[in-house]
Amino acid sequence: MVNRRVSWSLWTLCIALLFLTLYKTPFQTSDTIWSAYFGHWMIVHRHVPMHDHWTWTAFGHPWVAQEWGFDVVLSWVSKAFLFRGVVLLMTLVSTATWTLLALLLQARGQAYPKAVTAAMAVLSLPWDQIRAETWSYLFVVCTLWLLYLAKRYRWQATLSLLLLDVVWVNVHGSFVLGIALVLGAGMVAYLPTFRLHWLEHEQDRAWGKQALWTGVGMTALTGLNPRGYALWKFVVWLSLGAHIGRYILEWQPPVATELYTAGLLIAGLGWTIWRLIVKAPMSLWDTLLLLVALVLFAKAVRFGSYVCLLLPLWGTPLASLRAPRKALRWPAGAALGCALGLAGLSLFEVLPIRGTLTDHAVPKLEPKVVSVVERIHREHPHWRLWNGYDLGGTLETVGIPVSIDGRTGLYLSDGMMRTYMQTTLAGPSAMHVLRSERIRYAALARTAPLATLLDHSRHWQATYHGRYYDVFVRRMES
């Protein structure tokens, strides 16, 4: 027992060190800076806004702050404990996600839970960022755990699922996945018992009824958020009807040659071969879960993280069916020494972390261009700015009204996102849009076609050339 506890401690420390190294590196999205700023805004004003206050293009338009809970927590942690606190918070969330998944595999009697989960944790790294969606991965695993426990601890699991749903709906719009998991499990439990080659299913009407009623209760409790049930309309529209994939890379289909996509394909193929070799049966529920996740992933890259979570449940056969092997046993003393060494290494990685959240943004979010734009705004506060998409959230934190930021859903309904993309890509009407919207200055990525167009226009003058961004000002005679 002692040896097993030490081995789990050693494994958990390895996972924690993996994510600690990931999160302490400079982050690459301005969404993180915006989230901390917006969370601070809510703490100061003591309410969740229902309309936009930060852009000149959508000022006063209705806005759904679906991640407000995460934003408040991120703001408080970053203010109280600086970037070190943020790193530790996100490391805790990701470590808990994969540790709980490994424990679930072990509880289900599946083979090599630690090795399998560690491999998938490495594959998941491209999706793990300082964003609210990373928390949803933990919520998905918690939901799977509670569904597993529901057959033994019925009312306790039901109550826990309801409480989890109330938290989830105030953290991220992916709460619909949790409800879908519970309702789906209930419906599948009503299907007749069968076994078809390797696919098998056992009917359990009593448990299915409990899961369905729990899912109904979770759906009812989703109204406990600042937007009420209107949040459903927004989430469904953004996922299915907003055509967000036309503009945002993570909502576009994956490319097979990308490293993480290739890794998932290889892992899935390897597990399929493994199951065929050991002739392991597979439950209908696990198979349906993986198929749905793969369909979602085929439509949008961002769902690859959920494939990483569900693939081990489908692909790992029971421990009793695994191929014979010579056990590798660690002496308790050696395992304990490794655990203490890893704990010391983790502490060594944490101590040097200094500075604020903004200090650790990648150089692409260069502070110099922000100071240049801020100076122009102070001199001409009524001038309208046309800015790059990745720069909007950072500029808003210093009080500059921007044309666009990372809240893509805010700009899709009225066509602003389409206009922005066509203009930034230097479409035929680009200069007309800048004139009609009375744009006086622009901060654009150097690679943007519009930056090249302005650089060669006699009506615009470049006032700053940075490594990643350029700033242009319209000539007064224009």
C-alpha positions as CSV (number, residue, x, y, z in Angstrom):
1,M,0.0,0.0,0.0
2,V,2.8,2.4,0.9
3,N,4.6,1.6,-2.4
4,R,1.4,2.3,-4.4
5,R,0.9,5.6,-2.6
6,V,4.4,6.6,-3.3
7,S,4.1,5.6,-7.0
8,W,1.0,7.7,-7.4
9,S,2.6,10.6,-5.6
10,L,5.6,10.3,-8.0
11,W,3.3,10.2,-11.0
12,T,1.3,13.2,-9.9
13,L,4.4,15.2,-9.3
14,C,5.6,14.4,-12.8
15,I,2.3,15.6,-14.2
16,A,2.5,18.7,-12.1
17,L,6.0,19.5,-13.2
18,L,4.9,19.0,-16.9
19,F,2.2,21.6,-16.6
20,L,4.2,23.9,-14.3
21,T,6.8,24.1,-17.1
22,L,4.0,24.8,-19.6
23,Y,2.2,27.5,-17.8
24,K,5.3,29.4,-16.6
25,T,6.4,30.0,-20.2
26,P,5.2,33.2,-21.8
27,F,1.6,32.9,-23.0
28,Q,0.6,33.7,-26.5
29,T,-3.0,35.0,-26.4
30,S,-4.3,38.4,-25.4
31,D,-7.4,36.7,-24.1
32,T,-5.5,36.0,-20.9
33,I,-4.7,39.7,-20.3
34,W,-8.3,40.6,-21.2
35,S,-9.7,38.0,-18.8
36,A,-7.7,39.4,-15.9
37,Y,-8.6,43.0,-16.7
38,F,-12.3,42.2,-17.1
39,G,-12.4,40.2,-13.9
40,H,-10.9,43.3,-12.1
41,W,-13.5,45.5,-13.7
42,M,-16.3,43.2,-12.3
43,I,-14.7,43.2,-8.9
44,V,-14.5,47.0,-8.8
45,H,-18.0,47.6,-10.3
46,R,-19.6,44.6,-8.4
47,H,-21.7,43.4,-11.3
48,V,-21.5,41.4,-14.5
49,P,-22.1,43.7,-17.5
50,M,-24.8,42.9,-20.1
51,H,-23.5,45.3,-22.8
52,D,-20.2,46.2,-24.3
53,H,-18.2,49.1,-22.8
54,W,-14.8,48.7,-24.4
55,T,-15.1,49.1,-28.2
56,W,-16.3,51.8,-30.5
57,T,-17.7,49.3,-33.0
58,A,-20.0,47.5,-30.6
59,F,-20.4,50.0,-27.7
60,G,-23.8,49.4,-26.0
61,H,-24.5,46.2,-27.9
62,P,-25.7,43.2,-25.8
63,W,-22.9,40.9,-24.7
64,V,-22.9,37.6,-22.9
65,A,-20.0,37.3,-20.5
66,Q,-20.0,33.5,-20.4
67,E,-16.6,33.2,-18.7
68,W,-17.2,35.7,-15.9
69,G,-16.5,33.3,-13.0
70,F,-13.1,32.4,-14.4
71,D,-12.3,36.0,-15.1
72,V,-12.9,37.0,-11.5
73,V,-10.8,34.2,-10.1
74,L,-8.0,34.9,-12.5
75,S,-8.0,38.6,-11.7
76,W,-8.0,38.0,-7.9
77,V,-5.2,35.4,-8.1
78,S,-3.1,37.5,-10.4
79,K,-3.5,40.6,-8.2
80,A,-2.9,38.8,-5.0
81,F,-0.1,36.4,-6.0
82,L,1.1,37.9,-9.4
83,F,2.0,35.5,-12.2
84,R,3.4,32.9,-9.8
85,G,-0.1,32.5,-8.4
86,V,-1.6,32.1,-11.9
87,V,0.9,29.5,-12.8
88,L,0.2,27.5,-9.6
89,L,-3.6,27.8,-10.1
90,M,-3.6,26.5,-13.7
91,T,-1.1,23.8,-12.8
92,L,-3.4,22.6,-10.0
93,V,-6.4,22.5,-12.4
94,S,-4.6,20.6,-15.1
95,T,-2.9,18.2,-12.7
96,A,-6.2,17.5,-11.0
97,T,-7.8,16.8,-14.5
98,W,-5.3,14.1,-15.5
99,T,-4.9,12.7,-12.0
100,L,-8.6,12.2,-11.7
101,L,-8.7,10.6,-15.2
102,A,-5.9,8.2,-14.2
103,L,-7.8,7.2,-11.1
104,L,-11.0,6.7,-13.0
105,L,-9.2,4.3,-15.4
106,Q,-7.8,2.4,-12.4
107,A,-11.3,2.3,-10.7
108,R,-12.7,0.9,-13.9
109,G,-10.0,-1.8,-13.9
110,Q,-8.3,-0.6,-17.1
111,A,-4.6,-1.4,-17.8
112,Y,-1.7,0.9,-17.3
113,P,-3.7,3.9,-16.1
114,K,-0.8,6.1,-15.3
115,A,1.2,5.5,-18.5
116,V,-1.9,5.9,-20.7
117,T,-3.0,9.1,-19.0
118,A,0.5,10.6,-19.0
119,A,0.8,10.0,-22.8
120,M,-2.6,11.8,-23.4
121,A,-1.6,14.6,-21.1
122,V,1.4,15.3,-23.2
123,L,-0.7,15.3,-26.4
124,S,-3.2,17.7,-24.8
125,L,-0.5,20.4,-24.2
126,P,-1.4,22.5,-27.3
127,W,-4.9,23.0,-25.9
128,D,-3.9,23.8,-22.3
129,Q,-3.7,27.6,-21.9
130,I,-4.5,30.2,-19.3
131,R,-8.1,30.3,-20.4
132,A,-11.5,29.3,-19.0
133,E,-11.8,26.3,-21.3
134,T,-9.0,24.6,-19.6
135,W,-11.2,24.4,-16.5
136,S,-13.9,22.7,-18.5
137,Y,-11.6,19.7,-19.1
138,L,-11.5,19.2,-15.3
139,F,-15.3,19.6,-15.2
140,V,-15.7,16.9,-17.9
141,V,-13.6,14.4,-16.0
142,C,-15.5,15.2,-12.8
143,T,-18.7,14.5,-14.6
144,L,-17.4,11.2,-15.9
145,W,-16.3,10.3,-12.3
146,L,-19.7,11.1,-10.9
147,L,-21.5,9.1,-13.6
148,Y,-19.3,6.1,-12.7
149,L,-20.1,6.6,-9.0
150,A,-23.8,7.2,-9.5
151,K,-24.7,3.5,-9.6
152,R,-23.3,3.0,-6.0
153,Y,-23.8,6.4,-4.5
154,R,-27.0,7.5,-6.1
155,W,-28.2,10.6,-4.3
156,Q,-24.7,11.8,-3.5
157,A,-23.6,11.6,-7.1
158,T,-26.8,13.4,-8.2
159,L,-26.3,16.2,-5.8
160,S,-22.7,16.6,-6.8
161,L,-23.6,16.8,-10.5
162,L,-26.1,19.5,-9.7
163,L,-23.6,21.5,-7.7
164,L,-20.9,21.0,-10.4
165,D,-23.4,22.3,-13.1
166,V,-24.0,25.5,-11.1
167,V,-20.3,26.2,-11.0
168,W,-19.7,25.2,-14.6
169,V,-22.4,27.4,-16.1
170,N,-20.7,30.4,-14.5
171,V,-17.2,29.5,-15.7
172,H,-17.5,28.5,-19.4
173,G,-20.2,27.9,-22.1
174,S,-19.1,24.3,-22.4
175,F,-21.5,23.5,-19.5
176,V,-23.7,22.0,-22.3
177,L,-21.2,19.1,-22.6
178,G,-21.8,18.1,-19.0
179,I,-25.5,18.1,-19.4
180,A,-25.2,16.1,-22.7
181,L,-23.0,13.5,-21.0
182,V,-25.5,12.9,-18.2
183,L,-28.6,12.9,-20.5
184,G,-26.7,10.7,-23.1
185,A,-25.7,8.2,-20.4
186,G,-29.4,8.0,-19.2
187,M,-30.7,7.4,-22.7
188,V,-28.1,4.7,-23.6
189,A,-28.9,2.9,-20.3
190,Y,-32.5,2.3,-21.6
191,L,-31.3,0.4,-24.7
192,P,-31.7,-3.4,-24.6
193,T,-28.8,-5.6,-23.5
194,F,-26.8,-7.0,-26.4
195,R,-23.4,-8.2,-27.5
196,L,-22.2,-7.7,-31.1
197,H,-18.7,-9.0,-31.7
198,W,-16.5,-6.7,-29.5
199,L,-19.3,-4.2,-28.8
200,E,-21.5,-4.9,-25.7
201,H,-24.1,-3.1,-23.7
202,E,-26.1,-4.0,-20.5
203,Q,-29.5,-2.4,-19.9
204,D,-30.0,-0.6,-16.6
205,R,-33.4,1.2,-16.6
206,A,-33.2,2.3,-12.9
207,W,-29.9,4.0,-13.4
208,G,-31.0,5.4,-16.7
209,K,-34.0,7.0,-15.1
210,Q,-31.8,8.6,-12.4
211,A,-29.4,10.0,-15.0
212,L,-32.2,11.4,-17.1
213,W,-33.8,13.2,-14.1
214,T,-30.4,14.4,-13.0
215,G,-29.8,15.9,-16.5
216,V,-33.2,17.6,-16.4
217,G,-32.3,19.1,-13.0
218,M,-28.9,20.3,-14.3
219,T,-30.7,21.9,-17.3
220,A,-33.1,23.7,-14.9
221,L,-30.2,24.9,-12.7
222,T,-28.4,26.5,-15.7
223,G,-30.6,29.5,-15.2
224,L,-28.5,30.3,-12.1
225,N,-26.2,32.7,-14.0
226,P,-26.3,36.4,-14.8
227,R,-27.9,35.8,-18.2
228,G,-30.3,33.2,-17.1
229,Y,-31.6,30.8,-19.7
230,A,-30.6,33.3,-22.5
231,L,-27.1,31.8,-22.1
232,W,-28.3,28.7,-23.9
233,K,-29.4,30.7,-26.9
234,F,-26.0,32.3,-27.1
235,V,-24.0,29.1,-26.7
236,V,-26.0,27.2,-29.3
237,W,-25.8,30.1,-31.7
238,L,-22.1,30.5,-31.3
239,S,-21.4,26.8,-31.7
240,L,-23.8,26.0,-34.6
241,G,-25.1,29.1,-36.3
242,A,-22.4,31.8,-36.0
243,H,-20.0,30.4,-38.6
244,I,-17.1,31.3,-36.3
245,G,-14.9,28.8,-38.1
246,R,-14.6,31.2,-41.0
247,Y,-12.5,33.6,-38.9
248,I,-11.0,31.8,-35.9
249,L,-8.3,29.0,-36.4
250,E,-9.3,26.9,-33.4
251,W,-12.9,26.6,-34.8
252,Q,-11.6,25.3,-38.1
253,P,-11.1,21.5,-39.0
254,P,-7.8,20.0,-38.0
255,V,-5.0,19.3,-40.5
256,A,-3.6,15.7,-40.4
257,T,0.0,16.9,-40.8
258,E,-0.1,19.0,-37.6
259,L,1.8,17.4,-34.8
260,Y,-1.0,17.1,-32.2
261,T,-3.5,15.8,-34.8
262,A,-1.0,13.2,-36.0
263,G,-0.3,12.3,-32.4
264,L,-4.0,11.6,-31.8
265,L,-4.3,9.6,-34.9
266,I,-1.3,7.4,-34.0
267,A,-2.6,7.0,-30.4
268,G,-6.1,6.0,-31.7
269,L,-4.7,3.5,-34.2
270,G,-2.3,2.0,-31.6
271,W,-5.1,1.5,-29.1
272,T,-7.4,0.0,-31.8
273,I,-4.7,-2.6,-32.6
274,W,-4.1,-3.3,-28.9
275,R,-7.8,-4.0,-28.4
276,L,-7.9,-6.3,-31.4
277,I,-4.8,-8.2,-30.2
278,V,-6.3,-8.8,-26.7
279,K,-9.8,-9.2,-28.1
280,A,-11.1,-6.8,-25.5
281,P,-14.9,-6.0,-25.5
282,M,-16.0,-2.3,-25.5
283,S,-19.0,-0.8,-24.0
284,L,-21.5,1.0,-26.2
285,W,-21.4,4.1,-24.1
286,D,-17.6,4.6,-24.3
287,T,-17.7,4.0,-28.1
288,L,-20.5,6.6,-28.6
289,L,-18.6,9.1,-26.4
290,L,-15.5,8.8,-28.5
291,L,-17.3,8.9,-31.8
292,V,-19.1,12.1,-30.8
293,A,-15.8,13.7,-29.7
294,L,-14.1,12.7,-33.0
295,V,-17.0,14.2,-35.0
296,L,-16.6,17.5,-33.0
297,F,-12.9,17.4,-33.5
298,A,-13.3,16.9,-37.3
299,K,-15.3,20.1,-37.3
300,A,-13.2,22.2,-35.0
301,V,-9.6,21.9,-33.7
302,R,-10.5,23.1,-30.2
303,F,-12.4,19.9,-29.5
304,G,-9.2,17.9,-29.7
305,S,-8.7,18.3,-26.0
306,Y,-11.9,16.3,-25.3
307,V,-10.6,13.5,-27.6
308,C,-7.5,13.3,-25.4
309,L,-9.8,12.9,-22.4
310,L,-12.1,10.3,-23.9
311,L,-9.7,8.2,-25.9
312,P,-8.2,6.4,-22.9
313,L,-11.7,5.4,-21.7
314,W,-12.4,3.8,-25.1
315,G,-8.9,2.5,-26.0
316,T,-7.5,1.0,-22.8
317,P,-8.7,-2.7,-22.2
318,L,-9.2,-4.1,-18.8
319,A,-6.1,-5.0,-16.8
320,S,-7.1,-8.6,-16.8
321,L,-6.9,-8.7,-20.6
322,R,-3.6,-7.0,-21.0
323,A,-0.6,-8.9,-22.5
324,P,1.6,-10.7,-20.0
325,R,4.7,-8.7,-19.0
326,K,7.4,-8.7,-16.4
327,A,6.4,-6.4,-13.6
328,L,8.7,-3.4,-13.0
329,R,8.7,-2.9,-9.3
330,W,10.2,0.2,-7.7
331,P,11.7,-0.2,-4.2
332,A,9.8,2.0,-1.8
333,G,12.9,3.9,-0.8
334,A,13.9,4.7,-4.4
335,A,10.3,5.8,-5.3
336,L,10.2,8.0,-2.3
337,G,13.5,9.6,-3.1
338,C,12.3,10.3,-6.7
339,A,9.1,11.8,-5.3
340,L,11.0,14.1,-3.0
341,G,13.4,15.0,-5.8
342,L,10.6,15.9,-8.1
343,A,8.9,18.0,-5.3
344,G,12.2,19.9,-4.9
345,L,12.5,20.4,-8.6
346,S,8.9,21.7,-8.8
347,L,9.7,24.2,-6.0
348,F,12.9,25.2,-7.8
349,E,10.8,25.9,-10.9
350,V,8.3,28.0,-8.9
351,L,10.6,30.2,-6.9
352,P,12.2,32.2,-9.8
353,I,8.8,33.2,-11.2
354,R,8.5,37.0,-10.9
355,G,6.4,39.8,-12.2
356,T,2.8,40.3,-13.2
357,L,0.6,38.5,-15.7
358,T,1.2,41.1,-18.4
359,D,5.0,40.8,-18.0
360,H,4.8,37.2,-19.1
361,A,3.0,37.7,-22.4
362,V,5.0,36.6,-25.5
363,P,7.0,39.3,-27.3
364,K,4.4,39.2,-30.0
365,L,2.1,41.1,-27.6
366,E,4.9,43.7,-27.5
367,P,4.4,46.5,-24.8
368,K,6.1,49.1,-27.0
369,V,3.3,49.3,-29.5
370,V,0.8,49.6,-26.6
371,S,2.7,52.6,-25.3
372,V,2.8,54.2,-28.7
373,V,-1.0,53.8,-29.2
374,E,-1.6,55.0,-25.6
375,R,0.4,58.1,-26.3
376,I,-1.6,58.9,-29.5
377,H,-4.9,58.2,-27.6
378,R,-3.8,60.7,-24.8
379,E,-3.1,63.4,-27.4
380,H,-6.2,62.7,-29.5
381,P,-8.8,60.9,-27.3
382,H,-11.5,61.2,-29.9
383,W,-9.6,59.5,-32.7
384,R,-10.9,56.1,-33.8
385,L,-8.4,53.2,-33.8
386,W,-8.3,50.2,-36.2
387,N,-6.3,47.5,-34.5
388,G,-5.1,44.0,-35.0
389,Y,-7.3,41.2,-33.6
390,D,-4.6,39.9,-31.1
391,L,-3.9,43.4,-29.8
392,G,-7.4,44.5,-28.8
393,G,-7.6,42.9,-25.4
394,T,-4.2,44.4,-24.3
395,L,-5.1,47.9,-25.6
396,E,-8.4,47.8,-23.7
397,T,-6.6,47.3,-20.4
398,V,-5.0,50.8,-20.7
399,G,-8.4,52.4,-21.5
400,I,-8.2,52.6,-25.3
401,P,-11.5,52.0,-27.2
402,V,-10.7,49.4,-29.9
403,S,-12.3,48.2,-33.1
404,I,-12.1,44.5,-32.1
405,D,-10.8,42.2,-29.5
406,G,-10.9,38.4,-28.7
407,R,-14.7,38.3,-27.9
408,T,-15.5,37.0,-31.4
409,G,-19.2,36.3,-30.7
410,L,-19.8,40.0,-30.1
411,Y,-18.9,40.9,-33.7
412,L,-20.6,38.1,-35.6
413,S,-24.3,39.0,-35.3
414,D,-24.1,42.4,-37.0
415,G,-21.5,41.5,-39.7
416,M,-18.6,43.5,-38.0
417,M,-16.4,40.4,-38.0
418,R,-16.8,40.0,-41.8
419,T,-16.1,43.7,-42.4
420,Y,-13.0,43.5,-40.1
421,M,-11.5,40.5,-41.9
422,Q,-12.1,41.9,-45.4
423,T,-10.6,45.2,-44.4
424,T,-7.6,43.7,-42.6
425,L,-7.0,41.5,-45.6
426,A,-6.9,44.7,-47.8
427,G,-10.0,43.8,-49.7
428,P,-11.4,46.1,-52.5
429,S,-13.4,48.2,-50.0
430,A,-10.7,48.4,-47.3
431,M,-9.8,52.1,-47.8
432,H,-13.5,53.0,-48.1
433,V,-14.2,51.4,-44.8
434,L,-11.4,53.3,-43.1
435,R,-12.7,56.6,-44.5
436,S,-16.4,55.9,-43.8
437,E,-15.7,54.8,-40.2
438,R,-13.5,57.9,-39.8
439,I,-10.4,55.9,-38.7
440,R,-7.5,58.2,-37.8
441,Y,-4.9,55.7,-36.7
442,A,-4.2,52.0,-36.9
443,A,-2.1,49.4,-35.1
444,L,-1.7,46.3,-37.2
445,A,0.5,43.2,-37.4
446,R,3.3,43.7,-39.8
447,T,2.2,40.7,-41.8
448,A,-1.3,42.0,-42.3
449,P,-2.1,43.0,-45.9
450,L,-3.7,46.2,-44.7
451,A,-0.4,47.2,-43.1
452,T,1.3,46.9,-46.5
453,L,-1.5,48.9,-48.1
454,L,-1.2,51.7,-45.6
455,D,2.5,51.7,-45.8
456,H,2.3,52.5,-49.5
457,S,-0.6,54.9,-49.3
458,R,0.1,58.7,-49.6
459,H,-2.9,59.3,-47.2
460,W,-1.2,57.4,-44.3
461,Q,2.1,57.8,-42.5
462,A,3.9,55.1,-40.5
463,T,4.8,56.5,-37.0
464,Y,6.1,53.2,-35.5
465,H,7.7,50.1,-37.0
466,G,8.1,47.3,-34.4
467,R,9.1,43.7,-34.7
468,Y,5.6,42.5,-34.8
469,Y,3.3,45.6,-35.2
470,D,3.2,48.8,-37.1
471,V,1.3,52.0,-36.2
472,F,-0.1,54.3,-38.9
473,V,-1.7,57.8,-38.6
474,R,-3.9,59.3,-41.3
475,R,-2.3,62.5,-42.8
476,M,-4.1,65.6,-41.8
477,E,-4.8,66.7,-45.4
478,S,-6.6,63.4,-45.9
